[in-house]
Amino acid sequence: MGQVSTRTDFEWVTTDEPHATRRKQILAKYPQIKKLMKPNRMLAVQSFYVVVLQIFMCYMLQEASWPTIIILGYCVGGVANHNLFLAVHELSHNNAFGQTHPVRNRLMAFVANLPVGVPMCVTFKKYHMEHHRYLSDPAIDTDLPTAFEAKLFRSTFGKIIWLTLNPFLYSLRPLVVAPKPVTLWEVANLAVQVVFDAVIWYCFGPRMLFYLLFSSLISMGVHPVAGHFISEHYTFHKGQYTCSYYGPLNWVTFNVGYHVEHHDFPSIPGWSLPEVKRIAPEFYDNLPCHTSWVKVIWQFITCKDLDLYARVKHLNPIDLNGANKSTVKNRSQKK
């Protein structure tokens, strides 16, 4: 239903991703940026308060009607849980307690994960580090949609369905593209999450567990804060690996909109990324950017030139020589 996209393939490139090169250039010209590479413990404090907020919402909504639960789940819970999802993102980079205290960062991620309702913080970090290291590598970067998804969700209606299903596809895609063994940390994450969910069910009832899960699912689909899933790496501008968003929703998402800056300097906490742009404006001011995530979602749905094929994928030498899928997977394992 609706118009079908005009694209038939991804945007394949052979050039290296630009972030490492730009990072070297910026540090050579502005070495003071290294001073921003320090932990921000307020990240842990803010995350804790949002966890408390969501538990308080469960207490307050125990006797609420279903319409009230749905509305507040979208407007309050969705923003809160997406904030916590992005707190987990920050913690995956050890940005709360620094690179020398990875366990502290991981344990804080366990706390931030609680209202999300499903265990995800350990698995997210495992794959997200590869997203940074091997950006746009189709054998490793599981942020990239698969060819199957791109073919299936090409129409306007299909893109709406894909956005709605994004929480599930985002979670399941790594298991298909690059499956990894389960670690003890993941088992611990699961155990902690099951206990928390059981406590919510026991203290506030099953509807409040639904409230938390609904808040998480809706916030990753058709929701303003979910616009960053599209704005970050979809090619609204040909050949651009990453795009930043400069708008008010950065205030509730740890400045994840400053995504070019983040990929240039992932060890700089989100709240300091605007300072990177201020110090080195000539590296960022001329890059295409977004100012509205709502507009990004609308354009993605309605524009026939935008769909899941609108992603850069890296075609490296082994692929140019005609490597098949199994060869590419072996390459990813060697890396």
Secondary structure, DSSP 4 states (H G I P E B T S, - for coil): --PBPS--S-EEE-SPPSHHHHHHHHHHH-GGGGGG-S--THHHHHHHHHHHHHHHHHHHTTT--HHHHHHHIIIIIHHHHHHHHHHHHHHHTTTTT-TT-HHHHHHHHHHHHGGG-S--HHHHHHHHHHHHHTTT-TTT-TTSPPHHHHHHT-BHHHHHHHHHHHHHHHHHHHHHHS--PPPHHHHHHHHHHHHHHHHHHHHH-HHHHHHHHHHHHHHTSSSGGGGHHHHTTB-SSTT-S--EE-SGGGGGTTTTT-HHHHHH-TTS-GGGHHHHHHHSGGGTTTS-EES-HHHHHHHHHH-TT-STT-BEEE--HHHHTT--HHHHHHHHHH-
